[in-house]
Every structure is written in structure tokens, then in C-alpha cells.
Amino acid sequence: MQAFDAELTQRIIFGENSIEKLGELTRALGGSRVLVVTDRGIEKAGILARAVSALQSTRIAAYVFTDVSANPTTEDVEAAVAVAKADAPIDLIIGLGGGSPMDCAKGANFLLTNGGKMEDYWGINKATRPMLPSIGIPTTIGTGSEAQSFALIAQPKTHIKMACGDKKAKFGAVILDPTLTNTLPRSVAAVTGIDAIAHAIESFVSTRQNPMSQMFSQHAWELLDANFEAALVSKSGEARSNMLFGAYLAGLAIENSMLGAAHACANPLTARYDITHGIAVALMLPHVIRFNSTLAGKLYRQFHPSGNLADRIVHLKQMSDLPNTLRACAVQHTIIPTDIPILAKEASIQWTAQFNPRPLNIQDFINLYEAAY
């Protein structure tokens, strides 16, 4: 068996209404004055009120930052830090929502404990001091951020996403409460769910995959593929529970391996045109699967032995009303074919590109974008 080195250091609380255990969990981690990082949508849905109520039931003071944007920037992180400092001393951080609030919460943890600016932590293990205990509470069925030690924070001017990773930034505990996904609209469930599926697929064939990560990837795929369609129809029940757990497992797979070219191609589309991350990944994924099949076809068949995995992804996109081409996005996002060489250059320098099972050059990226267009 292939050698590997894995570190599994999270407490996981799974179950309906497990958000009610937040106060108890916070106390167990030593928290009494906490910063809750979330967004306006979570507040409007009433989820923030449930979290704050659980904290107050155990006499924990909660200070809330609700202004996280869809793709968190250094400005979002600095604003969250300002709230924490105004109400210091904060002794625990909670990320509540999709990947954006959870990434912003991790970013705030870096700055509150180690100082400086987010650019100082671009890369791996740049924090030299201990960090605050933290809790991740996902409300979507796809981010996987709750399982990872990386915060993806964008520069506001360049829109470049900085991957800032440190084991100390990983949430010490995670609450997986399926009831928090009940208010998730069908469109958001589709976008986040397809992103989780991409996480499972790309981590399974990544050059850094290992027996541990592939175990997580495969079980994630089984849960996500089997429940994706039902989760779009029903906002509660078994399907969304399975999607929530599958998304977490896919996040664990990323944490123990890495991603690939679909995410490398997606990031420039989000940065340049503001295409939602999950939509951008879904646009590129079938083309990347086909590109990789010459080297990773045997692995892909473990996911979809009776047919074509790329065609399965296309089917899932179509039935969830996600765009199937860049051309379909062009009206809203002003995408033009002459941009493709620029996109290819930007994709080639994305961190995840180096872990794709089949190496890519600039022309390969151009071909992928042209196929997607």
C-alpha cells in the first residue's frame, strides 16, 4: 500500500438540530466571548439567530460580523478583525455559512493571533503563534471548507485568490446540522452540490491522492451522486443530510490530497467575470475529465463503471439548470473568445493546476476553455 501521512484532528457533531449544542461545544473549547462570522443571507434565513440563541443559553457573549461578501477579500477579513478588536478579548471564532464566511473566519483568526496582513500567510504554515480555537458550521451542501486548514482570500484589486493554509487554522470542531440547509434555495443547492462533486472527483485523481484521501473521495462521491437530484427537489430529509455529510467528506479528501485543473480553470472565471465558483467549476469539469482520461480513466471508472463520467456531470448540470457552456454565460458576464489566452495564462499559475493527474501547458488550458466555450 502507498505510504501516506494524515492528520485527523476535528470533533464532528452531526444530526438534525445539532446547532443547539453550539453553546455546550463552545464552552468545551474554552470559549466565553466569541466572534461569529457570517453573511446577510444567513442572518435573513434565521440561522444566525439560532446560533446566537444557543450561545446565549450557556451565557456566552456573541459578537457578530455579517458583511462577508460572496468571494471574501482581505477587506472582509480586516473588517471582521475590527469587530473582534472592538469587543476584545475574543477567545473563540465561529464560521457560520458557506465557504465564504468560514474562509473569512479562518482569515480573521490569522490576523487576530499573528498580526500583519493576509498576504503574509499566502502559502503554507506561515503563522508562528498559536491561533484561537474555532468552530465551523456549514449551511450549504458543497463547500468542504469546514474540513480544511486553508482560507481562500481574494485580493480586492487583482481578485487573485490567495490560499492561506495552516494546520492551526483548521476548525477544531464542526457542526453538521441538516436543518440548516432547509432554507437553501434550489439554485444554491445545485451550485454548491456540483462543487462538492467536483471536490470528490478531482481529489480522487490528484497527484497527491493516497489511500486515506481516496477513501473519503469515493464515499463522498457515492453520497453526492446518489442524492444530488433528490436534494434539489426536497429541502429537508435524508437527501440533504447525505449531501451535507458527503460535502464534508469531500473536504476531508481535499485536505488529505489536493484538487486539479477544473478548479485551476474556474478561479480566473470567478476573478475576471464574477462567475459563481460552483458554476465555473461545473463548466470546466467535464472537459477536464475528458482531458485526464488518457491517464486517469481507470480511476474515473471506479466512480462510474457503467458509463462516461463526464457525461454524468453534464446530465447533472442540465437537470439542475446550470449553464453548460461559457457562451451561455457570455451575455451576463461579457465573456469573449479573445479572452481565452489570458484565462489560460491565469489558470496555468493557479496552485491546484500542479496537482492535476495529467500535466498541462498553456495550449492545453486554451483547448479546455475553447471546449467549454
PLY file of the C-alpha trace (Angstrom):
ply
format ascii 1.0
element vertex 373
property float x
property float y
property float z
element edge 372
property int vertex1
property int vertex2
end_header
0.00 0.00 0.00
1.12 3.54 -0.78
2.65 5.40 2.18
0.83 8.49 3.46
0.75 10.94 6.35
-2.72 12.05 7.53
-3.79 14.16 10.49
-7.44 13.85 11.57
-8.00 16.27 14.42
-11.60 17.50 14.44
-14.61 16.84 16.58
-17.67 16.31 14.37
-21.24 16.72 15.66
-23.75 15.51 13.07
-27.52 15.46 13.33
-30.72 17.42 12.98
-30.86 20.46 15.28
-27.29 19.88 16.42
-26.86 23.68 16.19
-28.49 23.65 19.64
-25.27 22.13 21.00
-23.21 25.15 19.93
-23.11 26.72 23.39
-22.07 23.48 25.05
-19.42 22.88 22.38
-18.09 26.42 22.67
-17.73 26.03 26.44
-15.91 22.71 25.93
-13.37 24.51 23.71
-12.84 27.24 26.31
-14.90 29.96 24.65
-16.83 32.63 26.54
-16.57 35.69 24.23
-16.87 34.64 20.60
-16.77 36.22 17.17
-19.40 34.83 14.79
-18.52 35.41 11.12
-21.43 35.04 8.71
-23.31 36.84 5.92
-26.60 38.69 5.45
-28.30 35.71 3.82
-27.65 33.53 6.86
-28.97 36.30 9.09
-32.10 36.72 6.95
-32.76 32.97 6.95
-32.89 32.97 10.76
-29.88 30.67 11.10
-27.75 33.30 12.83
-30.48 33.81 15.44
-30.46 30.06 16.17
-26.69 30.12 16.66
-26.73 33.19 18.89
-29.59 31.73 20.96
-27.60 28.55 21.52
-24.61 30.58 22.65
-26.63 32.83 24.95
-28.29 29.80 26.55
-24.90 28.99 28.07
-24.14 32.65 28.88
-21.60 33.09 26.08
-21.19 36.60 24.69
-21.53 36.63 20.89
-20.17 39.42 18.68
-21.30 39.19 15.10
-19.82 40.18 11.75
-22.37 39.74 8.94
-20.80 41.54 5.99
-18.85 38.73 4.31
-19.05 39.00 0.52
-19.57 36.09 -1.89
-15.83 35.84 -2.53
-14.21 37.09 0.69
-11.42 39.60 0.28
-8.72 40.93 2.55
-11.08 43.84 3.25
-13.73 41.44 4.59
-11.17 39.81 6.86
-9.93 43.16 8.15
-13.50 44.29 8.84
-14.19 41.10 10.82
-10.98 41.65 12.78
-12.08 45.21 13.56
-15.32 43.89 15.10
-13.35 41.40 17.19
-10.89 44.02 18.41
-13.70 46.40 19.32
-15.13 43.73 21.58
-11.85 42.22 22.78
-10.84 39.90 24.23
-12.32 37.35 21.82
-11.40 33.78 22.79
-13.07 31.71 20.03
-14.16 32.18 16.40
-17.18 30.64 14.67
-17.57 30.47 10.89
-21.28 30.13 10.06
-22.47 29.76 6.47
-20.98 28.65 3.17
-17.34 28.66 2.24
-17.10 32.45 2.26
-17.92 33.05 5.96
-15.86 30.04 7.02
-12.84 31.18 5.00
-13.24 34.72 6.35
-13.38 33.33 9.90
-10.11 31.48 9.33
-8.56 34.62 7.85
-9.62 36.66 10.89
-8.01 34.04 13.11
-4.68 34.52 11.34
-4.68 38.28 11.83
-6.06 38.34 15.37
-3.43 35.94 16.65
-0.41 36.51 14.41
-0.89 40.08 13.19
0.15 41.51 9.85
-1.95 41.17 6.68
-3.38 38.19 4.78
-0.62 38.32 2.17
1.79 37.33 4.96
0.08 33.93 5.18
-0.22 33.16 1.45
1.17 29.65 1.23
1.55 27.02 3.92
2.30 27.23 7.66
3.26 30.91 7.78
1.67 31.51 11.21
4.25 31.33 14.00
1.97 31.83 17.02
-0.92 29.74 18.37
-4.36 30.52 16.97
-7.76 30.77 18.64
-9.98 27.69 18.91
-12.65 27.75 16.22
-15.86 26.07 15.08
-17.13 25.62 11.53
-20.85 25.34 10.81
-21.69 24.83 7.11
-25.13 25.82 5.86
-24.67 24.71 2.25
-24.18 21.23 0.78
-20.92 21.74 -1.00
-18.13 23.91 0.32
-15.96 21.49 2.29
-14.22 24.47 3.92
-15.23 23.18 7.34
-12.86 20.22 6.85
-9.87 22.16 5.57
-6.98 24.14 7.02
-6.91 26.62 4.12
-8.61 30.00 3.83
-9.17 31.27 0.28
-9.00 35.05 0.47
-9.04 37.32 -2.60
-7.10 40.50 -3.16
-9.72 43.22 -3.80
-7.90 44.88 -6.71
-6.45 41.90 -8.58
-9.18 39.42 -7.49
-6.43 36.81 -7.12
-7.42 34.15 -4.59
-4.71 33.55 -2.03
-4.63 30.06 -0.48
-3.53 30.65 3.11
-3.03 27.33 4.86
-2.01 26.34 8.35
-3.00 23.35 10.48
-3.63 25.76 13.34
-6.32 27.49 11.25
-8.41 24.33 10.84
-11.65 24.31 12.80
-11.24 22.31 15.97
-14.88 21.28 15.81
-17.58 21.14 13.15
-21.36 21.05 13.49
-23.15 19.35 10.59
-26.83 20.16 11.06
-29.02 19.21 8.06
-31.81 21.53 9.23
-29.57 24.49 8.41
-29.85 23.57 4.72
-33.67 23.70 4.73
-33.68 27.34 3.64
-31.09 26.75 0.90
-32.72 27.63 -2.46
-32.67 25.03 -5.21
-30.29 27.13 -7.31
-27.76 27.41 -4.48
-28.10 23.73 -3.65
-27.27 22.94 -7.28
-24.22 25.21 -7.39
-22.75 24.06 -4.08
-23.65 20.43 -4.66
-21.89 20.27 -8.02
-18.84 21.90 -6.45
-18.76 19.15 -3.82
-18.98 16.56 -6.59
-16.00 18.24 -8.28
-14.11 18.07 -4.99
-14.69 14.33 -4.77
-13.67 13.69 -8.38
-10.59 15.94 -8.51
-9.22 14.84 -5.14
-9.62 11.17 -6.15
-7.25 11.53 -9.13
-4.95 14.26 -7.79
-1.23 13.53 -7.93
-1.28 13.77 -4.13
-4.07 11.22 -3.65
-3.43 8.41 -1.19
-5.44 5.52 0.31
-6.85 7.76 3.04
-7.91 10.61 0.75
-9.36 8.20 -1.82
-11.46 6.55 0.86
-13.00 9.94 1.64
-13.34 10.84 -2.05
-15.08 7.62 -3.01
-17.59 7.65 -0.18
-18.24 11.34 -0.82
-18.96 10.59 -4.48
-21.33 7.76 -3.58
-23.34 10.02 -1.28
-23.30 13.07 -3.55
-24.08 11.32 -6.82
-26.92 9.30 -5.30
-28.57 12.26 -3.53
-27.88 15.28 -5.75
-31.13 15.19 -7.72
-33.31 14.44 -4.70
-31.65 17.25 -2.73
-32.82 19.74 -5.35
-36.42 18.56 -5.04
-36.62 18.31 -1.26
-35.27 20.95 1.11
-35.23 18.61 4.08
-34.81 14.95 4.89
-32.33 12.25 4.01
-31.07 13.63 0.68
-29.75 16.88 2.08
-28.37 15.10 5.14
-26.39 12.82 2.86
-25.25 15.75 0.71
-24.07 17.65 3.80
-22.03 14.69 5.01
-20.76 13.94 1.50
-19.58 17.52 1.12
-17.71 17.24 4.41
-16.02 14.00 3.30
-15.04 15.63 0.01
-13.49 18.45 2.02
-11.52 15.90 4.04
-10.36 14.37 0.76
-9.03 17.76 -0.38
-7.31 18.28 2.96
-5.51 14.95 2.56
-4.75 15.30 -1.16
-5.50 18.26 -3.45
-7.60 19.42 -6.43
-6.81 19.79 -10.13
-7.34 21.60 -13.42
-11.10 22.16 -13.14
-10.55 24.38 -10.10
-7.49 25.98 -11.71
-9.64 26.93 -14.71
-12.57 28.05 -12.55
-10.68 30.61 -10.47
-9.90 33.02 -13.36
-13.55 32.85 -14.46
-14.65 33.92 -11.00
-11.93 36.56 -10.64
-12.34 38.11 -14.11
-16.10 37.77 -14.70
-17.54 37.18 -11.24
-18.99 33.84 -12.32
-20.10 31.96 -9.20
-17.39 29.50 -8.17
-19.58 26.39 -8.37
-20.87 27.34 -11.83
-17.32 27.97 -13.05
-16.14 24.60 -11.76
-19.12 22.83 -13.30
-18.44 24.47 -16.68
-14.89 23.14 -16.77
-15.21 19.76 -15.03
-16.47 17.56 -17.93
-13.75 18.88 -20.24
-11.04 18.30 -17.63
-12.31 14.74 -17.04
-12.08 14.03 -20.77
-8.59 15.59 -20.93
-7.40 13.49 -17.98
-8.97 10.23 -19.14
-5.85 9.09 -21.00
-4.06 8.85 -17.64
-6.86 8.71 -15.06
-9.52 6.77 -16.95
-9.13 3.68 -14.77
-9.66 5.76 -11.63
-12.67 7.54 -13.11
-14.27 4.16 -13.88
-14.28 3.41 -10.14
-16.77 6.28 -9.86
-18.85 5.50 -12.93
-18.06 1.97 -14.19
-21.10 1.64 -16.45
-20.74 4.85 -18.42
-18.91 8.07 -19.11
-18.22 10.17 -16.01
-18.03 13.40 -18.00
-21.46 12.71 -19.49
-22.82 12.07 -16.00
-21.64 15.52 -14.90
-23.23 17.10 -17.98
-26.50 15.37 -17.10
-26.40 16.65 -13.51
-25.77 20.19 -14.76
-28.62 20.04 -17.25
-31.18 18.70 -14.82
-30.23 21.39 -12.29
-30.42 24.20 -14.89
-26.73 25.10 -14.65
-25.16 26.56 -17.82
-23.35 24.04 -19.96
-21.11 26.46 -21.90
-19.20 29.66 -21.37
-21.15 31.06 -24.29
-24.31 30.69 -22.23
-22.69 32.89 -19.55
-21.38 35.45 -22.04
-24.44 37.73 -22.09
-24.38 38.31 -18.34
-20.62 38.28 -17.86
-19.30 39.75 -21.14
-17.04 36.83 -21.97
-15.42 36.99 -25.39
-13.35 34.27 -27.11
-10.34 36.57 -27.44
-10.03 36.48 -23.64
-9.20 32.78 -23.70
-5.38 33.10 -23.94
-5.45 35.43 -20.93
-7.63 33.00 -18.99
-5.27 30.15 -19.93
-2.25 32.02 -18.63
-4.01 32.82 -15.37
-5.17 29.22 -14.96
-1.67 27.87 -15.53
-0.35 29.64 -12.43
-3.15 28.52 -10.11
-1.89 26.42 -7.24
-4.19 23.47 -7.92
-3.02 23.13 -11.54
0.21 21.44 -10.45
-1.70 18.53 -8.87
-3.71 17.59 -11.96
-3.02 13.94 -12.91
-2.14 14.92 -16.48
0.31 17.85 -16.77
-0.94 20.89 -18.68
0.73 23.60 -20.72
-0.76 26.90 -21.84
-2.13 25.38 -25.04
-3.88 22.68 -23.02
-5.63 25.33 -20.96
-6.58 27.20 -24.15
-8.08 23.98 -25.53
-10.07 23.40 -22.34
-11.53 26.91 -22.38
-12.34 26.66 -26.08
-14.11 23.35 -25.50
-16.09 24.93 -22.66
-16.95 27.99 -24.72
0 1
1 2
2 3
3 4
4 5
5 6
6 7
7 8
8 9
9 10
10 11
11 12
12 13
13 14
14 15
15 16
16 17
17 18
18 19
19 20
20 21
21 22
22 23
23 24
24 25
25 26
26 27
27 28
28 29
29 30
30 31
31 32
32 33
33 34
34 35
35 36
36 37
37 38
38 39
39 40
40 41
41 42
42 43
43 44
44 45
45 46
46 47
47 48
48 49
49 50
50 51
51 52
52 53
53 54
54 55
55 56
56 57
57 58
58 59
59 60
60 61
61 62
62 63
63 64
64 65
65 66
66 67
67 68
68 69
69 70
70 71
71 72
72 73
73 74
74 75
75 76
76 77
77 78
78 79
79 80
80 81
81 82
82 83
83 84
84 85
85 86
86 87
87 88
88 89
89 90
90 91
91 92
92 93
93 94
94 95
95 96
96 97
97 98
98 99
99 100
100 101
101 102
102 103
103 104
104 105
105 106
106 107
107 108
108 109
109 110
110 111
111 112
112 113
113 114
114 115
115 116
116 117
117 118
118 119
119 120
120 121
121 122
122 123
123 124
124 125
125 126
126 127
127 128
128 129
129 130
130 131
131 132
132 133
133 134
134 135
135 136
136 137
137 138
138 139
139 140
140 141
141 142
142 143
143 144
144 145
145 146
146 147
147 148
148 149
149 150
150 151
151 152
152 153
153 154
154 155
155 156
156 157
157 158
158 159
159 160
160 161
161 162
162 163
163 164
164 165
165 166
166 167
167 168
168 169
169 170
170 171
171 172
172 173
173 174
174 175
175 176
176 177
177 178
178 179
179 180
180 181
181 182
182 183
183 184
184 185
185 186
186 187
187 188
188 189
189 190
190 191
191 192
192 193
193 194
194 195
195 196
196 197
197 198
198 199
199 200
200 201
201 202
202 203
203 204
204 205
205 206
206 207
207 208
208 209
209 210
210 211
211 212
212 213
213 214
214 215
215 216
216 217
217 218
218 219
219 220
220 221
221 222
222 223
223 224
224 225
225 226
226 227
227 228
228 229
229 230
230 231
231 232
232 233
233 234
234 235
235 236
236 237
237 238
238 239
239 240
240 241
241 242
242 243
243 244
244 245
245 246
246 247
247 248
248 249
249 250
250 251
251 252
252 253
253 254
254 255
255 256
256 257
257 258
258 259
259 260
260 261
261 262
262 263
263 264
264 265
265 266
266 267
267 268
268 269
269 270
270 271
271 272
272 273
273 274
274 275
275 276
276 277
277 278
278 279
279 280
280 281
281 282
282 283
283 284
284 285
285 286
286 287
287 288
288 289
289 290
290 291
291 292
292 293
293 294
294 295
295 296
296 297
297 298
298 299
299 300
300 301
301 302
302 303
303 304
304 305
305 306
306 307
307 308
308 309
309 310
310 311
311 312
312 313
313 314
314 315
315 316
316 317
317 318
318 319
319 320
320 321
321 322
322 323
323 324
324 325
325 326
326 327
327 328
328 329
329 330
330 331
331 332
332 333
333 334
334 335
335 336
336 337
337 338
338 339
339 340
340 341
341 342
342 343
343 344
344 345
345 346
346 347
347 348
348 349
349 350
350 351
351 352
352 353
353 354
354 355
355 356
356 357
357 358
358 359
359 360
360 361
361 362
362 363
363 364
364 365
365 366
366 367
367 368
368 369
369 370
370 371
371 372
